[in-house]
């Protein structure tokens, strides 16, 4: 199939497909007229890449999944290197969640402090400024 058809079938722009190819994630052959021609396997590779990117994987992190499919495995995550990428992504997500929990705790503590300070004060100046 030509690049336009692959783009249409995957919902990816032709520019993106050429970029994937330049990064070694896709392969094409050239027809007599110079057009890129992709095999059906490339369709599956693009679908795998897009699915992983939808989960937040960087393009380079998709490489082990692509290599696994190219090696003839039934799924891109059938290989040990792909599993390692999953583990790394989970560790990254866990670290982000830990940081978010810490920030949330700090914001909650500031809210509690501000509310208790407000309850102990008479009418705050900021509320009086809006009145005439």
N, C-alpha and C positions, 0 to 999 in steps of 0.2 A: 504494500500500500504506500502511497505517496504521503509526504509530510502533512499535507492539508487534511487528508482522510484520517491520519493518526491523530492530528490535533482535534478534529471534530469528534472522533470516537472517544477521546479521553478528556475532552474539555480543557485542554492545555493549549496555549498558543504555540504557533510554529516557532516563534522566537525562543520560547522555553525549551521546546524539543531540541532545537539546534544547540542551546546551552547545555542541556543534558548530554548531548552527543560530544560536545567539546570537552566535557568533564569525564568522558569515558563511561558514562552510565548507559548510553544507548549506542547501537551500531546500525549503520545503514550501508547499503551499497549504492552505487551510482548507476542509473539507467543510461542507455546510449545517449539520451538527450541531456544528461547531466543532472536530472532530478534525483533527489534522495528517495530511496525505496527501502521501506522497513518491512520486516517479517512480522508474522502474528505474535511471535514471542516478545517483540518490543512493546506491543500493546499491553501485555501482562506486566512488563517491567515498569512502564509508565504508571499503570494503575497501582502497583506496589509503592512506587516512589510517592505518588500523590497521597495515598492512604497514610503513609508514615508522616509525611509533611503535615497532613491534617491533624495528626496527633501531637505535632510540635517538634518533630525530628528535623534536624538540619539536613541539608542535601547530602553532605558527606557521610552522615550517619546511615543513609539508606544503602550505601555501597555494599555492605555485607549481605543484605537481603537480595540485591540485584545479582551479586556474584553467586549466591546460593541458587537462585532461579536459573541462572545461566548454566550452572553445573548440572542441571537436570532434576533438581529436587522438586517435589510437588508444591512446596510452599517456600516463600522467601525466609521464613523463620525456622526452617528445618535444620539449619547449620549452627554449630557452636558459636561462630563469630556473631551471628544475628542475635543469639540469646544473650551474648555479652553486651551488645548494644542495648537490648531491652533492660538488662540489669543496670547499666549505666544511666539510662534515662530515668528509671525508677529512683535511683539514688539522687539524681538531680532534682526530680520532683519532690522527693522527701525533704531535701535540703531547703528548697523553696518554701515548702509548707511549714517547716520549722521556723524559718525567718518570718514568714507571715504571722504565725502564732505569736512569736515574740513581739512583733510590732503591734499586733492586736492587743496583747496584754498591756503594753505601754500606753496605747491610746485609751484603753479602758481605765487604767489607773489615773490618767490625766482627767478623764471625764469624771470619775468619782471624786477626785481632788477638787475639781472646779465646781461640781454640784455641792459638795459639802461647804466650800468657801462661800458659795452663793446663798446657801440656806442660813449661814451665820451672819450675813450682812443685812443691813437695812436695804432700802431701795437702791439698787446699783446706779451709778452715775450714767452708764450707757443707756439705761431705760429712760432716765430723765431728759437726756439730750434730745430725744425724738419728740418730746412734748413741748407745746408752747403755752 
